[in-house]
Amino acid sequence: MNKTIAGYHLLMILSAVDFRISGKEDMVIRRYLADEFPFNVSLDKQMELISRLRPDEWEGHFRKAMDDFYDDATPQERKKLIAFALLLAKADDVITHAENHYLNLLFENWEHL
């Protein structure tokens, strides 16, 4: 996965781990896409791939996307993605245990930011 697609996967999984996607969370993801894609791009294939994942596959896919993003991103781009992830987790005013777990994966694996 390229960096931008990997970031999209990270945010989509993070938004799904509490089994609810709020309108505010959707807006955070849309803002990420607007910032990262200067042109209109279809994400239908990506959404199909993500939606086929079972909950027990989310963490493995998240880790793969996290590694792909890391490999292509600068430290500043990683910080920016973490900022989007935090906005996303806080968008519905509740950070669940599952969301916290996935955020911690980012912080722990990208700790040398």
Contacts in CASP RR format, 6 or more apart in sequence:
PFRMAT RR
TARGET T0000
AUTHOR 0000-0000-0000
METHOD contacts of the structure
MODEL  1
MNKTIAGYHLLMILSAVDFRISGKEDMVIRRYLADEFPFNVSLDKQMELI
SRLRPDEWEGHFRKAMDDFYDDATPQERKKLIAFALLLAKADDVITHAEN
HYLNLLFENWEHL
1 9 0 8 1.000
1 64 0 8 1.000
1 65 0 8 1.000
1 68 0 8 1.000
1 69 0 8 1.000
2 68 0 8 1.000
2 72 0 8 1.000
3 68 0 8 1.000
3 69 0 8 1.000
3 72 0 8 1.000
3 73 0 8 1.000
3 77 0 8 1.000
4 36 0 8 1.000
4 37 0 8 1.000
5 46 0 8 1.000
6 65 0 8 1.000
6 66 0 8 1.000
6 68 0 8 1.000
6 69 0 8 1.000
6 72 0 8 1.000
7 32 0 8 1.000
7 36 0 8 1.000
7 65 0 8 1.000
7 69 0 8 1.000
7 81 0 8 1.000
8 29 0 8 1.000
8 32 0 8 1.000
8 33 0 8 1.000
8 36 0 8 1.000
8 43 0 8 1.000
8 46 0 8 1.000
9 46 0 8 1.000
9 50 0 8 1.000
9 61 0 8 1.000
9 62 0 8 1.000
9 65 0 8 1.000
10 62 0 8 1.000
10 65 0 8 1.000
10 66 0 8 1.000
10 69 0 8 1.000
10 81 0 8 1.000
10 85 0 8 1.000
10 106 0 8 1.000
11 28 0 8 1.000
11 29 0 8 1.000
11 32 0 8 1.000
11 84 0 8 1.000
11 85 0 8 1.000
11 88 0 8 1.000
12 29 0 8 1.000
12 47 0 8 1.000
12 50 0 8 1.000
13 50 0 8 1.000
13 53 0 8 1.000
13 58 0 8 1.000
13 61 0 8 1.000
13 62 0 8 1.000
13 65 0 8 1.000
13 102 0 8 1.000
14 62 0 8 1.000
14 85 0 8 1.000
14 88 0 8 1.000
14 89 0 8 1.000
14 99 0 8 1.000
14 102 0 8 1.000
14 103 0 8 1.000
15 21 0 8 1.000
15 25 0 8 1.000
15 26 0 8 1.000
15 29 0 8 1.000
15 88 0 8 1.000
16 50 0 8 1.000
16 58 0 8 1.000
17 55 0 8 1.000
17 58 0 8 1.000
17 96 0 8 1.000
17 98 0 8 1.000
17 99 0 8 1.000
17 101 0 8 1.000
17 102 0 8 1.000
18 94 0 8 1.000
18 96 0 8 1.000
18 98 0 8 1.000
18 99 0 8 1.000
20 92 0 8 1.000
22 91 0 8 1.000
22 92 0 8 1.000
23 91 0 8 1.000
24 91 0 8 1.000
24 92 0 8 1.000
25 88 0 8 1.000
25 91 0 8 1.000
25 92 0 8 1.000
27 91 0 8 1.000
28 84 0 8 1.000
28 87 0 8 1.000
28 88 0 8 1.000
28 91 0 8 1.000
29 88 0 8 1.000
31 84 0 8 1.000
32 81 0 8 1.000
32 84 0 8 1.000
33 43 0 8 1.000
50 61 0 8 1.000
53 61 0 8 1.000
59 102 0 8 1.000
59 105 0 8 1.000
62 102 0 8 1.000
62 105 0 8 1.000
63 105 0 8 1.000
63 109 0 8 1.000
66 105 0 8 1.000
66 106 0 8 1.000
66 109 0 8 1.000
66 110 0 8 1.000
69 78 0 8 1.000
69 81 0 8 1.000
70 78 0 8 1.000
70 109 0 8 1.000
70 110 0 8 1.000
73 81 0 8 1.000
75 113 0 8 1.000
78 110 0 8 1.000
78 113 0 8 1.000
79 113 0 8 1.000
81 106 0 8 1.000
82 106 0 8 1.000
82 107 0 8 1.000
82 110 0 8 1.000
82 113 0 8 1.000
85 102 0 8 1.000
85 103 0 8 1.000
85 106 0 8 1.000
86 103 0 8 1.000
89 95 0 8 1.000
89 99 0 8 1.000
89 100 0 8 1.000
89 103 0 8 1.000
95 103 0 8 1.000
END
